[in-house]
Amino acid sequence: MAYHLPSDLDDRPVTIDGAGTLGRRIATVFAAGGTDVRIFDLVAEQRAAARDYAAAHTEQFKHTLGVDAPRTGRVEASDDLAAAVTDAWRRAETQP
C-alpha cells in the first residue's frame, strides 16, 4: 500500500493523545521543530503540566537535538478529543 505525505503537512498540527511523561516529551520535540501541537488529556492537571513542561524545555530540546527551526510550535492542551484532532496530521492511506 502506497503512502504519500499530504501537501499541506507543514500547516497541520500534530495531536498527542495523553499528557503524561511521554506525551509531553513528544509534544516538546515537535514544538522544538516548529510544529504546532495539540495534546489531548481528560485530566486538567496533566494538561497544565504538559503545557508547562513544553514551555520550560522547548529551547533545551532545540539545542540538544540540533534543531534550527525558523519558529517554535505552539503547544495547546484540550479535554475535547474531536477539537484536538480537527485538521491534525494523520496517516492517510491510499489504494493502489
N, C-alpha and C positions, 0 to 999 in steps of 0.2 A: 504494500500500500504506500503510495507516494505521499510525501508531506511537503507542503510549501508554507513558508513563513508569510503571514499577512503583510500586505504592502504598507499598512499603517502601524506596524509593530511598535515603532518608537513613540507613537502618540497614545498608546494604550497603557493603562495602569496594570500592575500585577496585583492579584489578590492572594493574600496568605490566609489560610484557614487555621486560626489558632494563634494566640498572642503569648504563648508560653516561651520558654527559653529558646527553643529552636525557631519558632515563628518570628520572634522579634529580631533574632540574628539574621535570618534570611531577609527580612524586610530591610534591615540596615545595609546589607550587601547590595540589594537592588537600588536603594536610595543613594548609596555612595556612587553607584554607576550612572546616576541621573534619571532613573526610572521612578515614576510616581507609584506609590504602594498603598493599597488598602488592606488593612488587617481586619479580619472578622473574628470576633470572640464574644460570647454571651456574658462574660464576667467583666464588669466595669473596671475593677482593679487591674485585671490583666491588660485590658486595652490601654489604660493610663500608663502602666508600667512599660508597655511596648513602645508607646509614643515617646516616653521619657528616655528609654534606652536608645532609641534611634537618634533622638536629638543630641544625646550626650556622646554617642560613639561613631556617628557617620564620618566625621573628619578623620578619626583614628583608622577606621576601616579603609577610607580612601588612601591614606598613607601606607598602611600595611599591605594592601592589595596592589599598590602602584597605579591606582586609577586616577586619570586626569580628565574626568568628565567636565564638560562646559557648564553643567548645572548639577545641583543636588536635588534628587527627587523628594517630593513631599510624602510624608507618611501620615495617613489618616487611619482611624480605627472606628469600627461600627459594630453594632449588635444586630444589624439588619443584613442578612446574607444576600438577599436579592439586590439591595443597593450596592453592596460591596463588589458584586461580580458584574454589575452593569458595565458593558463596554470593556471589560478587562481582557487581558491577553489570555488566550486559551488555545489549546491544541485543536486545530481544525483538520479533520481527516477528509481526504478526497478519494473518490473512487477512481480506479484506473480507467 
